[in-house]
Amino acid sequence: MAKIDPDPQTETIAETENYLAWQAVEPDGEITYHLELNSVTVHFFQEEWEEFLRFAREISK
């Protein structure tokens, strides 16, 4: 039986002095996305992340 690593594999998407966006490949293979905005962290599943990106494009016009 293969051993599953319980720790997600993470990768930084973008970073500034105050903000950080990163993704994690969870042990079950699902990708989650995370926005750290000063003291607030928002977590997204794939579908939610895609919707958020569409939203961000709309408000940045």
C-alpha distance matrix in Angstrom:
0.0 3.8 6.5 9.3 12.7 15.0 18.1 19.5 20.8 24.5 27.5 31.2 33.1 36.6 38.3 41.8 43.5 42.9 40.1 36.5 34.3 30.6 27.5 23.9 20.8 18.9 15.1 15.3 17.2 20.6 23.4 25.9 29.3 31.3 35.0 36.4 40.1 41.7 40.6 39.0 35.5 34.8 31.3 30.8 28.3 28.6 31.3 33.2 33.2 34.6 37.3 38.1 38.6 41.0 42.8 43.2 44.7 47.1 48.3 48.7 51.2
3.8 0.0 3.8 6.4 9.5 12.4 15.0 16.3 17.2 21.0 23.8 27.6 29.5 33.0 34.7 38.3 40.0 39.6 36.8 33.1 31.0 27.2 24.2 20.6 17.5 16.0 12.3 13.0 14.4 18.0 20.5 23.0 26.2 28.2 31.9 33.3 37.0 38.7 37.8 36.2 32.7 32.1 28.7 28.2 25.8 26.0 29.0 30.8 30.4 31.9 34.8 35.4 35.7 38.2 40.0 40.2 41.7 44.3 45.4 45.6 48.2
6.5 3.8 0.0 3.8 6.4 9.1 11.9 13.7 15.1 18.8 22.0 25.6 27.9 31.1 32.5 36.0 37.4 36.9 34.3 30.8 28.9 25.2 22.4 18.7 16.0 14.2 10.5 12.1 13.9 17.2 19.4 21.4 24.5 26.1 29.7 30.7 34.5 35.9 34.8 33.5 30.1 29.8 26.5 26.5 24.5 25.1 28.3 29.7 29.2 31.1 33.9 34.1 34.6 37.3 38.9 38.8 40.6 43.2 44.1 44.3 47.0
9.3 6.4 3.8 0.0 3.8 6.1 8.9 10.3 12.0 15.7 18.9 22.5 24.6 27.9 29.3 32.8 34.3 33.7 30.9 27.4 25.4 21.7 18.8 15.1 12.4 10.4 6.7 8.6 10.5 13.6 15.7 17.6 20.7 22.4 26.0 27.2 31.0 32.5 31.4 30.0 26.5 26.1 22.8 22.7 20.7 21.5 24.7 25.9 25.5 27.5 30.2 30.3 30.9 33.7 35.2 35.1 37.0 39.5 40.3 40.6 43.4
12.7 9.5 6.4 3.8 0.0 3.8 5.5 7.6 9.2 12.8 16.2 19.6 22.1 25.2 26.3 29.7 31.1 30.5 28.0 24.4 22.8 19.1 16.6 12.9 10.9 9.2 6.3 9.6 10.9 13.5 14.8 16.3 18.9 20.1 23.6 24.4 28.2 29.5 28.6 27.4 24.0 24.0 21.0 21.4 20.0 20.9 24.3 25.2 24.3 26.6 29.3 29.1 29.5 32.6 33.9 33.5 35.4 38.2 38.7 38.8 41.7
15.0 12.4 9.1 6.1 3.8 0.0 3.8 6.5 9.5 12.5 16.2 19.2 21.7 24.6 25.4 28.6 29.7 28.8 26.3 23.0 21.5 18.1 15.7 12.0 10.7 8.0 5.8 9.1 11.2 12.8 14.1 14.7 17.4 18.2 21.6 22.3 26.0 27.2 25.9 24.6 21.3 21.4 18.5 19.3 18.1 19.7 23.0 23.4 22.9 25.5 27.9 27.4 28.3 31.4 32.3 32.0 34.3 36.8 37.1 37.5 40.6
18.1 15.0 11.9 8.9 5.5 3.8 0.0 3.8 6.6 9.1 12.8 15.7 18.5 21.1 21.8 25.0 26.1 25.3 22.9 19.6 18.3 14.8 12.9 9.4 9.0 7.3 6.7 10.5 11.4 12.6 12.8 13.0 15.0 15.5 18.7 19.2 23.0 24.1 23.1 22.0 18.8 19.2 16.5 17.6 17.1 18.6 22.1 22.2 21.1 23.9 26.3 25.5 26.2 29.5 30.3 29.6 31.9 34.6 34.7 34.8 38.0
19.5 16.3 13.7 10.3 7.6 6.5 3.8 0.0 3.8 6.1 9.8 12.9 15.2 18.1 19.3 22.7 24.2 23.4 20.7 17.1 15.3 11.7 9.4 5.7 5.3 4.6 5.8 9.1 9.0 9.6 9.2 9.6 11.7 12.6 16.0 17.1 20.9 22.4 21.9 20.5 16.9 16.9 14.0 14.7 14.0 15.1 18.8 18.9 17.6 20.3 22.9 22.1 22.6 25.9 26.9 26.3 28.4 31.1 31.4 31.4 34.5
20.8 17.2 15.1 12.0 9.2 9.5 6.6 3.8 0.0 3.8 7.0 10.5 13.0 16.1 17.5 21.1 22.9 22.7 19.9 16.1 14.2 10.5 8.3 5.4 5.1 6.8 8.2 11.2 9.8 10.7 9.4 10.4 11.8 13.0 16.0 17.2 20.9 22.6 22.6 21.4 18.0 18.0 15.4 15.7 15.1 15.4 19.3 19.6 17.7 20.0 23.0 22.1 21.9 25.3 26.6 25.6 27.4 30.4 30.8 30.5 33.4
24.5 21.0 18.8 15.7 12.8 12.5 9.1 6.1 3.8 0.0 3.8 6.9 9.6 12.4 13.7 17.3 19.2 19.0 16.1 12.4 10.6 6.9 5.6 4.3 6.4 8.7 11.2 13.8 12.1 11.9 9.5 9.4 9.5 10.2 12.8 13.9 17.5 19.2 19.6 18.6 15.2 15.4 13.4 14.0 14.2 14.6 18.3 18.2 15.7 18.2 21.1 19.7 19.4 23.0 24.1 22.7 24.6 27.7 27.8 27.2 30.3
27.5 23.8 22.0 18.9 16.2 16.2 12.8 9.8 7.0 3.8 0.0 3.8 6.3 9.3 11.1 14.8 17.2 17.4 14.5 10.8 8.9 5.6 5.4 6.5 8.7 11.7 14.5 16.6 14.3 13.8 10.7 10.7 9.7 10.4 12.2 13.5 16.8 18.7 19.8 18.9 15.8 15.9 14.4 14.7 15.2 14.8 18.4 18.2 15.2 17.2 20.3 18.7 17.7 21.3 22.6 20.9 22.4 25.7 25.9 24.9 27.9
31.2 27.6 25.6 22.5 19.6 19.2 15.7 12.9 10.5 6.9 3.8 0.0 3.8 5.8 7.3 11.1 13.6 14.0 11.1 7.5 6.1 4.2 6.5 8.9 11.8 14.7 17.7 19.7 17.4 16.4 12.9 12.0 9.8 9.5 10.2 11.1 14.0 15.9 17.6 16.8 14.2 14.7 14.0 14.7 16.0 15.7 18.9 18.1 14.8 16.9 19.6 17.4 16.3 20.0 20.9 18.7 20.2 23.7 23.4 22.2 25.3
33.1 29.5 27.9 24.6 22.1 21.7 18.5 15.2 13.0 9.6 6.3 3.8 0.0 3.8 7.1 10.7 14.0 14.1 10.9 7.8 5.3 4.9 6.9 10.3 13.0 16.0 19.4 20.7 18.1 16.6 12.8 12.0 9.2 9.5 9.7 11.5 13.8 16.3 18.4 17.2 14.7 14.4 13.9 13.8 15.1 14.2 17.0 16.3 12.6 14.2 16.9 14.8 13.1 16.7 17.9 15.5 16.7 20.2 20.3 18.9 21.8
36.6 33.0 31.1 27.9 25.2 24.6 21.1 18.1 16.1 12.4 9.3 5.8 3.8 0.0 3.8 7.1 10.6 11.1 8.1 5.9 5.2 7.0 10.0 13.4 16.4 19.3 22.7 24.2 21.7 20.0 16.2 14.8 11.5 10.7 9.5 10.5 12.0 14.2 16.8 16.1 14.4 14.6 15.1 15.5 17.5 16.9 19.3 18.0 14.4 15.9 18.1 15.4 13.6 17.2 17.8 14.8 16.1 19.6 19.0 17.2 20.4
38.3 34.7 32.5 29.3 26.3 25.4 21.8 19.3 17.5 13.7 11.1 7.3 7.1 3.8 0.0 3.8 6.9 7.8 5.7 4.4 6.3 8.5 12.1 15.2 18.6 21.0 24.3 26.2 24.1 22.4 18.8 16.9 13.5 11.7 9.8 9.4 10.3 11.6 14.6 14.7 13.6 14.8 16.0 17.2 19.7 19.7 22.0 20.3 16.9 18.9 20.6 17.5 16.2 19.7 19.7 16.6 18.3 21.4 20.3 18.4 21.8
41.8 38.3 36.0 32.8 29.7 28.6 25.0 22.7 21.1 17.3 14.8 11.1 10.7 7.1 3.8 0.0 3.8 5.5 5.2 6.4 9.2 12.0 15.7 18.7 22.2 24.5 27.8 29.7 27.7 25.9 22.2 20.1 16.5 14.3 11.6 10.4 10.0 10.6 14.1 14.8 14.7 16.2 18.1 19.6 22.5 22.6 24.6 22.5 19.3 21.2 22.4 19.0 17.8 21.1 20.6 17.2 18.9 21.7 20.0 18.0 21.3
43.5 40.0 37.4 34.3 31.1 29.7 26.1 24.2 22.9 19.2 17.2 13.6 14.0 10.6 6.9 3.8 0.0 3.8 6.1 8.3 11.8 14.4 18.1 20.8 24.4 26.3 29.6 31.7 30.1 28.2 24.7 22.3 18.9 16.1 13.3 11.0 10.1 9.3 12.7 14.4 15.0 17.3 19.6 21.7 24.8 25.4 27.4 25.0 22.0 24.3 25.2 21.7 20.9 24.2 23.2 19.8 21.8 24.4 22.2 20.4 23.9
42.9 39.6 36.9 33.7 30.5 28.8 25.3 23.4 22.7 19.0 17.4 14.0 14.1 11.1 7.8 5.5 3.8 0.0 3.8 7.1 10.6 13.6 17.2 19.9 23.6 25.2 28.5 30.4 29.1 26.9 23.5 20.7 17.2 14.0 10.8 8.2 6.6 5.6 9.3 10.8 11.9 14.2 17.0 19.3 22.6 23.6 25.4 22.6 20.0 22.5 23.1 19.4 19.2 22.4 21.0 17.9 20.4 22.7 20.3 19.0 22.7
40.1 36.8 34.3 30.9 28.0 26.3 22.9 20.7 19.9 16.1 14.5 11.1 10.9 8.1 5.7 5.2 6.1 3.8 0.0 3.8 6.9 10.2 13.8 16.6 20.3 22.0 25.5 27.2 25.6 23.4 19.9 17.1 13.5 10.6 7.3 5.6 4.9 6.2 9.5 9.7 9.7 11.4 13.8 15.8 19.0 19.9 21.7 19.1 16.3 18.9 19.6 16.0 15.8 19.2 18.1 15.1 17.7 20.2 18.2 17.1 20.9
36.5 33.1 30.8 27.4 24.4 23.0 19.6 17.1 16.1 12.4 10.8 7.5 7.8 5.9 4.4 6.4 8.3 7.1 3.8 0.0 3.8 6.5 10.2 13.0 16.7 18.6 22.0 23.8 22.1 20.1 16.6 14.1 10.7 8.0 5.8 5.0 6.8 8.7 11.0 10.6 9.2 10.6 12.0 13.8 16.6 17.3 19.6 17.5 14.5 17.2 18.5 15.3 15.0 18.6 18.2 15.5 18.0 20.8 19.4 18.4 22.1
34.3 31.0 28.9 25.4 22.8 21.5 18.3 15.3 14.2 10.6 8.9 6.1 5.3 5.2 6.3 9.2 11.8 10.6 6.9 3.8 0.0 3.8 7.1 10.4 13.9 16.0 19.6 21.0 19.1 16.9 13.3 10.9 7.4 5.7 4.6 6.3 8.7 11.5 13.3 11.9 9.5 9.6 10.0 10.9 13.4 13.7 16.1 14.3 11.1 13.7 15.5 12.6 12.1 15.9 16.0 13.7 16.0 18.9 18.2 17.5 20.9
30.6 27.2 25.2 21.7 19.1 18.1 14.8 11.7 10.5 6.9 5.6 4.2 4.9 7.0 8.5 12.0 14.4 13.6 10.2 6.5 3.8 0.0 3.8 6.9 10.3 12.6 16.1 17.7 15.8 14.0 10.4 8.6 5.9 5.3 6.7 8.4 11.7 14.1 15.3 13.8 10.8 10.7 9.8 10.5 12.2 12.5 15.6 14.4 11.3 14.0 16.4 14.2 13.7 17.5 18.1 16.3 18.4 21.5 21.2 20.6 23.9
27.5 24.2 22.4 18.8 16.6 15.7 12.9 9.4 8.3 5.6 5.4 6.5 6.9 10.0 12.1 15.7 18.1 17.2 13.8 10.2 7.1 3.8 0.0 3.8 6.8 9.4 13.0 14.2 12.1 10.3 6.8 5.6 4.4 6.1 8.9 11.3 14.6 17.3 17.9 16.0 12.5 11.6 9.5 9.3 9.9 9.9 13.4 12.9 10.2 12.8 15.5 14.1 13.9 17.4 18.5 17.4 19.3 22.3 22.6 22.3 25.3
23.9 20.6 18.7 15.1 12.9 12.0 9.4 5.7 5.4 4.3 6.5 8.9 10.3 13.4 15.2 18.7 20.8 19.9 16.6 13.0 10.4 6.9 3.8 0.0 3.8 5.9 9.3 11.0 9.3 8.2 5.6 5.3 6.4 8.1 11.5 13.5 17.1 19.4 19.4 17.6 13.9 13.2 10.4 10.4 10.1 10.7 14.4 14.4 12.4 15.0 17.8 16.8 17.0 20.4 21.5 20.7 22.7 25.5 25.9 25.8 28.9
20.8 17.5 16.0 12.4 10.9 10.7 9.0 5.3 5.1 6.4 8.7 11.8 13.0 16.4 18.6 22.2 24.4 23.6 20.3 16.7 13.9 10.3 6.8 3.8 0.0 3.8 6.7 8.0 5.8 5.8 4.5 6.6 9.0 11.5 15.0 17.2 20.7 23.1 23.0 21.0 17.3 16.2 13.0 12.3 10.8 10.8 14.6 15.5 13.9 16.0 19.0 18.7 18.8 21.8 23.4 23.0 24.7 27.5 28.3 28.3 31.1
18.9 16.0 14.2 10.4 9.2 8.0 7.3 4.6 6.8 8.7 11.7 14.7 16.0 19.3 21.0 24.5 26.3 25.2 22.0 18.6 16.0 12.6 9.4 5.9 3.8 0.0 3.8 5.4 5.2 5.3 6.0 7.3 10.4 12.5 16.2 18.1 21.7 23.8 23.2 21.1 17.3 16.3 12.8 12.5 10.8 11.8 15.3 16.0 15.3 17.6 20.2 20.0 20.8 23.7 24.9 24.8 26.9 29.3 30.0 30.4 33.3
15.1 12.3 10.5 6.7 6.3 5.8 6.7 5.8 8.2 11.2 14.5 17.7 19.4 22.7 24.3 27.8 29.6 28.5 25.5 22.0 19.6 16.1 13.0 9.3 6.7 3.8 0.0 3.8 5.4 7.4 9.3 11.0 14.3 16.2 19.9 21.5 25.2 27.1 26.3 24.3 20.7 19.8 16.3 16.0 14.1 15.0 18.3 19.3 18.9 21.0 23.6 23.7 24.4 27.2 28.5 28.6 30.5 33.0 33.8 34.2 37.0
15.3 13.0 12.1 8.6 9.6 9.1 10.5 9.1 11.2 13.8 16.6 19.7 20.7 24.2 26.2 29.7 31.7 30.4 27.2 23.8 21.0 17.7 14.2 11.0 8.0 5.4 3.8 0.0 3.8 5.7 8.9 11.1 14.7 17.2 21.0 23.1 26.6 28.9 28.0 25.6 21.9 20.4 16.7 15.7 13.0 13.6 16.4 18.0 18.1 19.9 22.3 23.0 23.9 26.2 27.7 28.3 30.0 32.3 33.3 34.1 36.6
17.2 14.4 13.9 10.5 10.9 11.2 11.4 9.0 9.8 12.1 14.3 17.4 18.1 21.7 24.1 27.7 30.1 29.1 25.6 22.1 19.1 15.8 12.1 9.3 5.8 5.2 5.4 3.8 0.0 3.8 6.5 9.6 13.0 16.0 19.7 22.1 25.6 28.1 27.7 25.4 21.6 19.9 16.2 14.7 11.9 11.6 14.7 16.6 16.1 17.5 20.3 21.1 21.5 23.8 25.7 26.1 27.5 30.0 31.2 31.7 34.1
20.6 18.0 17.2 13.6 13.5 12.8 12.6 9.6 10.7 11.9 13.8 16.4 16.6 20.0 22.4 25.9 28.2 26.9 23.4 20.1 16.9 14.0 10.3 8.2 5.8 5.3 7.4 5.7 3.8 0.0 3.8 6.5 10.1 13.3 16.9 19.6 22.9 25.7 25.3 22.6 18.8 16.7 13.0 11.1 8.1 8.1 11.2 12.9 12.6 14.2 16.8 17.6 18.3 20.6 22.2 22.8 24.4 26.7 27.9 28.6 31.0
23.4 20.5 19.4 15.7 14.8 14.1 12.8 9.2 9.4 9.5 10.7 12.9 12.8 16.2 18.8 22.2 24.7 23.5 19.9 16.6 13.3 10.4 6.8 5.6 4.5 6.0 9.3 8.9 6.5 3.8 0.0 3.8 6.8 10.2 13.7 16.6 19.8 22.7 22.7 20.1 16.4 14.4 10.9 9.0 6.8 6.3 10.1 11.2 10.0 11.9 14.8 15.0 15.3 18.0 19.6 19.8 21.4 23.9 25.0 25.4 27.9
25.9 23.0 21.4 17.6 16.3 14.7 13.0 9.6 10.4 9.4 10.7 12.0 12.0 14.8 16.9 20.1 22.3 20.7 17.1 14.1 10.9 8.6 5.6 5.3 6.6 7.3 11.0 11.1 9.6 6.5 3.8 0.0 3.8 6.8 10.4 13.3 16.4 19.3 19.2 16.4 12.7 10.6 7.1 5.7 4.8 6.0 9.5 9.4 8.2 11.0 13.3 12.8 13.8 16.7 17.7 17.7 19.9 22.2 22.8 23.4 26.3
29.3 26.2 24.5 20.7 18.9 17.4 15.0 11.7 11.8 9.5 9.7 9.8 9.2 11.5 13.5 16.5 18.9 17.2 13.5 10.7 7.4 5.9 4.4 6.4 9.0 10.4 14.3 14.7 13.0 10.1 6.8 3.8 0.0 3.8 7.0 10.2 13.1 16.2 16.6 13.9 10.3 8.3 5.8 5.0 6.3 7.2 10.1 9.0 6.7 9.9 12.0 10.6 11.2 14.6 15.3 14.7 17.1 19.6 19.8 20.2 23.2
31.3 28.2 26.1 22.4 20.1 18.2 15.5 12.6 13.0 10.2 10.4 9.5 9.5 10.7 11.7 14.3 16.1 14.0 10.6 8.0 5.7 5.3 6.1 8.1 11.5 12.5 16.2 17.2 16.0 13.3 10.2 6.8 3.8 0.0 3.8 6.5 9.6 12.6 12.8 10.3 6.7 5.6 4.6 6.2 9.0 10.6 13.0 10.9 8.9 12.4 13.8 11.4 12.5 16.0 15.8 14.7 17.6 20.0 19.5 19.8 23.2
35.0 31.9 29.7 26.0 23.6 21.6 18.7 16.0 16.0 12.8 12.2 10.2 9.7 9.5 9.8 11.6 13.3 10.8 7.3 5.8 4.6 6.7 8.9 11.5 15.0 16.2 19.9 21.0 19.7 16.9 13.7 10.4 7.0 3.8 0.0 3.8 6.1 9.5 10.4 8.1 5.5 5.2 6.6 8.5 11.8 13.2 15.0 12.3 10.1 13.3 14.1 11.0 11.8 15.4 14.6 12.9 16.0 18.3 17.2 17.3 20.9
36.4 33.3 30.7 27.2 24.4 22.3 19.2 17.1 17.2 13.9 13.5 11.1 11.5 10.5 9.4 10.4 11.0 8.2 5.6 5.0 6.3 8.4 11.3 13.5 17.2 18.1 21.5 23.1 22.1 19.6 16.6 13.3 10.2 6.5 3.8 0.0 3.8 6.1 7.1 5.8 4.3 6.6 8.9 11.6 15.0 16.7 18.6 15.9 13.8 17.1 17.7 14.4 15.3 18.8 17.6 15.6 18.8 20.9 19.3 19.2 23.0
40.1 37.0 34.5 31.0 28.2 26.0 23.0 20.9 20.9 17.5 16.8 14.0 13.8 12.0 10.3 10.0 10.1 6.6 4.9 6.8 8.7 11.7 14.6 17.1 20.7 21.7 25.2 26.6 25.6 22.9 19.8 16.4 13.1 9.6 6.1 3.8 0.0 3.8 6.0 5.1 6.1 8.0 11.3 13.8 17.4 19.1 20.4 17.3 15.4 18.3 18.3 14.7 15.6 18.8 17.0 14.7 18.0 19.7 17.5 17.4 21.3
41.7 38.7 35.9 32.5 29.5 27.2 24.1 22.4 22.6 19.2 18.7 15.9 16.3 14.2 11.6 10.6 9.3 5.6 6.2 8.7 11.5 14.1 17.3 19.4 23.1 23.8 27.1 28.9 28.1 25.7 22.7 19.3 16.2 12.6 9.5 6.1 3.8 0.0 3.8 5.7 7.9 10.9 14.1 17.1 20.7 22.5 24.0 20.8 19.1 22.1 22.1 18.5 19.4 22.5 20.6 18.2 21.4 23.1 20.6 20.3 24.2
40.6 37.8 34.8 31.4 28.6 25.9 23.1 21.9 22.6 19.6 19.8 17.6 18.4 16.8 14.6 14.1 12.7 9.3 9.5 11.0 13.3 15.3 17.9 19.4 23.0 23.2 26.3 28.0 27.7 25.3 22.7 19.2 16.6 12.8 10.4 7.1 6.0 3.8 0.0 3.8 6.8 10.2 13.3 16.7 20.3 22.7 24.2 20.9 19.7 23.1 22.9 19.5 21.0 24.0 22.0 20.2 23.6 25.0 22.6 22.9 26.7
39.0 36.2 33.5 30.0 27.4 24.6 22.0 20.5 21.4 18.6 18.9 16.8 17.2 16.1 14.7 14.8 14.4 10.8 9.7 10.6 11.9 13.8 16.0 17.6 21.0 21.1 24.3 25.6 25.4 22.6 20.1 16.4 13.9 10.3 8.1 5.8 5.1 5.7 3.8 0.0 3.8 6.6 10.0 13.3 17.0 19.5 20.7 17.3 16.4 19.9 19.5 16.2 18.1 21.0 18.9 17.5 21.2 22.4 20.3 21.0 24.8
35.5 32.7 30.1 26.5 24.0 21.3 18.8 16.9 18.0 15.2 15.8 14.2 14.7 14.4 13.6 14.7 15.0 11.9 9.7 9.2 9.5 10.8 12.5 13.9 17.3 17.3 20.7 21.9 21.6 18.8 16.4 12.7 10.3 6.7 5.5 4.3 6.1 7.9 6.8 3.8 0.0 3.8 6.6 10.1 13.6 16.1 17.7 14.6 13.6 17.2 17.3 14.3 16.2 19.3 17.8 16.6 20.2 21.8 20.2 20.9 24.6
34.8 32.1 29.8 26.1 24.0 21.4 19.2 16.9 18.0 15.4 15.9 14.7 14.4 14.6 14.8 16.2 17.3 14.2 11.4 10.6 9.6 10.7 11.6 13.2 16.2 16.3 19.8 20.4 19.9 16.7 14.4 10.6 8.3 5.6 5.2 6.6 8.0 10.9 10.2 6.6 3.8 0.0 3.8 6.7 10.4 13.0 14.1 10.9 10.3 13.9 13.8 11.0 13.4 16.3 14.9 14.3 17.8 19.2 18.1 19.2 22.8
31.3 28.7 26.5 22.8 21.0 18.5 16.5 14.0 15.4 13.4 14.4 14.0 13.9 15.1 16.0 18.1 19.6 17.0 13.8 12.0 10.0 9.8 9.5 10.4 13.0 12.8 16.3 16.7 16.2 13.0 10.9 7.1 5.8 4.6 6.6 8.9 11.3 14.1 13.3 10.0 6.6 3.8 0.0 3.8 7.1 10.0 11.6 9.0 8.6 12.4 12.9 11.0 13.3 16.2 15.6 15.4 18.7 20.3 19.8 21.0 24.3
30.8 28.2 26.5 22.7 21.4 19.3 17.6 14.7 15.7 14.0 14.7 14.7 13.8 15.5 17.2 19.6 21.7 19.3 15.8 13.8 10.9 10.5 9.3 10.4 12.3 12.5 16.0 15.7 14.7 11.1 9.0 5.7 5.0 6.2 8.5 11.6 13.8 17.1 16.7 13.3 10.1 6.7 3.8 0.0 3.8 6.5 7.8 5.5 5.4 9.1 9.7 8.7 11.0 13.6 13.5 14.0 16.8 18.5 18.7 20.0 22.9
28.3 25.8 24.5 20.7 20.0 18.1 17.1 14.0 15.1 14.2 15.2 16.0 15.1 17.5 19.7 22.5 24.8 22.6 19.0 16.6 13.4 12.2 9.9 10.1 10.8 10.8 14.1 13.0 11.9 8.1 6.8 4.8 6.3 9.0 11.8 15.0 17.4 20.7 20.3 17.0 13.6 10.4 7.1 3.8 0.0 3.8 5.7 5.3 6.1 8.7 10.1 10.4 12.3 14.4 15.2 16.1 18.4 20.0 20.9 22.2 24.8
28.6 26.0 25.1 21.5 20.9 19.7 18.6 15.1 15.4 14.6 14.8 15.7 14.2 16.9 19.7 22.6 25.4 23.6 19.9 17.3 13.7 12.5 9.9 10.7 10.8 11.8 15.0 13.6 11.6 8.1 6.3 6.0 7.2 10.6 13.2 16.7 19.1 22.5 22.7 19.5 16.1 13.0 10.0 6.5 3.8 0.0 3.8 5.5 5.1 6.3 8.8 9.9 10.7 12.6 14.3 15.3 16.8 18.8 20.2 21.2 23.4
31.3 29.0 28.3 24.7 24.3 23.0 22.1 18.8 19.3 18.3 18.4 18.9 17.0 19.3 22.0 24.6 27.4 25.4 21.7 19.6 16.1 15.6 13.4 14.4 14.6 15.3 18.3 16.4 14.7 11.2 10.1 9.5 10.1 13.0 15.0 18.6 20.4 24.0 24.2 20.7 17.7 14.1 11.6 7.8 5.7 3.8 0.0 3.8 5.4 5.2 6.3 8.7 10.1 10.9 12.5 14.3 15.7 17.0 18.7 20.3 22.1
33.2 30.8 29.7 25.9 25.2 23.4 22.2 18.9 19.6 18.2 18.2 18.1 16.3 18.0 20.3 22.5 25.0 22.6 19.1 17.5 14.3 14.4 12.9 14.4 15.5 16.0 19.3 18.0 16.6 12.9 11.2 9.4 9.0 10.9 12.3 15.9 17.3 20.8 20.9 17.3 14.6 10.9 9.0 5.5 5.3 5.5 3.8 0.0 3.8 5.5 5.1 6.1 8.7 10.0 10.4 12.1 14.3 15.3 16.4 18.2 20.5
33.2 30.4 29.2 25.5 24.3 22.9 21.1 17.6 17.7 15.7 15.2 14.8 12.6 14.4 16.9 19.3 22.0 20.0 16.3 14.5 11.1 11.3 10.2 12.4 13.9 15.3 18.9 18.1 16.1 12.6 10.0 8.2 6.7 8.9 10.1 13.8 15.4 19.1 19.7 16.4 13.6 10.3 8.6 5.4 6.1 5.1 5.4 3.8 0.0 3.8 5.4 5.0 6.2 8.7 9.7 10.3 12.4 14.3 15.3 16.3 18.8
34.6 31.9 31.1 27.5 26.6 25.5 23.9 20.3 20.0 18.2 17.2 16.9 14.2 15.9 18.9 21.2 24.3 22.5 18.9 17.2 13.7 14.0 12.8 15.0 16.0 17.6 21.0 19.9 17.5 14.2 11.9 11.0 9.9 12.4 13.3 17.1 18.3 22.1 23.1 19.9 17.2 13.9 12.4 9.1 8.7 6.3 5.2 5.5 3.8 0.0 3.8 5.4 5.2 6.4 8.7 9.9 10.8 12.7 14.6 15.6 17.4
37.3 34.8 33.9 30.2 29.3 27.9 26.3 22.9 23.0 21.1 20.3 19.6 16.9 18.1 20.6 22.4 25.2 23.1 19.6 18.5 15.5 16.4 15.5 17.8 19.0 20.2 23.6 22.3 20.3 16.8 14.8 13.3 12.0 13.8 14.1 17.7 18.3 22.1 22.9 19.5 17.3 13.8 12.9 9.7 10.1 8.8 6.3 5.1 5.4 3.8 0.0 3.8 5.5 5.1 6.2 8.7 10.0 10.7 12.5 14.4 16.1
38.1 35.4 34.1 30.3 29.1 27.4 25.5 22.1 22.1 19.7 18.7 17.4 14.8 15.4 17.5 19.0 21.7 19.4 16.0 15.3 12.6 14.2 14.1 16.8 18.7 20.0 23.7 23.0 21.1 17.6 15.0 12.8 10.6 11.4 11.0 14.4 14.7 18.5 19.5 16.2 14.3 11.0 11.0 8.7 10.4 9.9 8.7 6.1 5.0 5.4 3.8 0.0 3.8 5.4 4.9 6.1 8.6 9.8 10.5 12.1 14.6
38.6 35.7 34.6 30.9 29.5 28.3 26.2 22.6 21.9 19.4 17.7 16.3 13.1 13.6 16.2 17.8 20.9 19.2 15.8 15.0 12.1 13.7 13.9 17.0 18.8 20.8 24.4 23.9 21.5 18.3 15.3 13.8 11.2 12.5 11.8 15.3 15.6 19.4 21.0 18.1 16.2 13.4 13.3 11.0 12.3 10.7 10.1 8.7 6.2 5.2 5.5 3.8 0.0 3.8 5.3 5.0 6.2 8.7 10.0 10.5 12.8
41.0 38.2 37.3 33.7 32.6 31.4 29.5 25.9 25.3 23.0 21.3 20.0 16.7 17.2 19.7 21.1 24.2 22.4 19.2 18.6 15.9 17.5 17.4 20.4 21.8 23.7 27.2 26.2 23.8 20.6 18.0 16.7 14.6 16.0 15.4 18.8 18.8 22.5 24.0 21.0 19.3 16.3 16.2 13.6 14.4 12.6 10.9 10.0 8.7 6.4 5.1 5.4 3.8 0.0 3.8 5.5 5.2 6.4 8.9 10.1 11.3
42.8 40.0 38.9 35.2 33.9 32.3 30.3 26.9 26.6 24.1 22.6 20.9 17.9 17.8 19.7 20.6 23.2 21.0 18.1 18.2 16.0 18.1 18.5 21.5 23.4 24.9 28.5 27.7 25.7 22.2 19.6 17.7 15.3 15.8 14.6 17.6 17.0 20.6 22.0 18.9 17.8 14.9 15.6 13.5 15.2 14.3 12.5 10.4 9.7 8.7 6.2 4.9 5.3 3.8 0.0 3.8 5.4 5.1 6.4 8.6 10.4
43.2 40.2 38.8 35.1 33.5 32.0 29.6 26.3 25.6 22.7 20.9 18.7 15.5 14.8 16.6 17.2 19.8 17.9 15.1 15.5 13.7 16.3 17.4 20.7 23.0 24.8 28.6 28.3 26.1 22.8 19.8 17.7 14.7 14.7 12.9 15.6 14.7 18.2 20.2 17.5 16.6 14.3 15.4 14.0 16.1 15.3 14.3 12.1 10.3 9.9 8.7 6.1 5.0 5.5 3.8 0.0 3.8 5.4 5.3 6.1 8.9
44.7 41.7 40.6 37.0 35.4 34.3 31.9 28.4 27.4 24.6 22.4 20.2 16.7 16.1 18.3 18.9 21.8 20.4 17.7 18.0 16.0 18.4 19.3 22.7 24.7 26.9 30.5 30.0 27.5 24.4 21.4 19.9 17.1 17.6 16.0 18.8 18.0 21.4 23.6 21.2 20.2 17.8 18.7 16.8 18.4 16.8 15.7 14.3 12.4 10.8 10.0 8.6 6.2 5.2 5.4 3.8 0.0 3.8 5.6 5.2 6.6
47.1 44.3 43.2 39.5 38.2 36.8 34.6 31.1 30.4 27.7 25.7 23.7 20.2 19.6 21.4 21.7 24.4 22.7 20.2 20.8 18.9 21.5 22.3 25.5 27.5 29.3 33.0 32.3 30.0 26.7 23.9 22.2 19.6 20.0 18.3 20.9 19.7 23.1 25.0 22.4 21.8 19.2 20.3 18.5 20.0 18.8 17.0 15.3 14.3 12.7 10.7 9.8 8.7 6.4 5.1 5.4 3.8 0.0 3.8 5.5 5.7
48.3 45.4 44.1 40.3 38.7 37.1 34.7 31.4 30.8 27.8 25.9 23.4 20.3 19.0 20.3 20.0 22.2 20.3 18.2 19.4 18.2 21.2 22.6 25.9 28.3 30.0 33.8 33.3 31.2 27.9 25.0 22.8 19.8 19.5 17.2 19.3 17.5 20.6 22.6 20.3 20.2 18.1 19.8 18.7 20.9 20.2 18.7 16.4 15.3 14.6 12.5 10.5 10.0 8.9 6.4 5.3 5.6 3.8 0.0 3.8 5.6
48.7 45.6 44.3 40.6 38.8 37.5 34.8 31.4 30.5 27.2 24.9 22.2 18.9 17.2 18.4 18.0 20.4 19.0 17.1 18.4 17.5 20.6 22.3 25.8 28.3 30.4 34.2 34.1 31.7 28.6 25.4 23.4 20.2 19.8 17.3 19.2 17.4 20.3 22.9 21.0 20.9 19.2 21.0 20.0 22.2 21.2 20.3 18.2 16.3 15.6 14.4 12.1 10.5 10.1 8.6 6.1 5.2 5.5 3.8 0.0 3.8
51.2 48.2 47.0 43.4 41.7 40.6 38.0 34.5 33.4 30.3 27.9 25.3 21.8 20.4 21.8 21.3 23.9 22.7 20.9 22.1 20.9 23.9 25.3 28.9 31.1 33.3 37.0 36.6 34.1 31.0 27.9 26.3 23.2 23.2 20.9 23.0 21.3 24.2 26.7 24.8 24.6 22.8 24.3 22.9 24.8 23.4 22.1 20.5 18.8 17.4 16.1 14.6 12.8 11.3 10.4 8.9 6.6 5.7 5.6 3.8 0.0
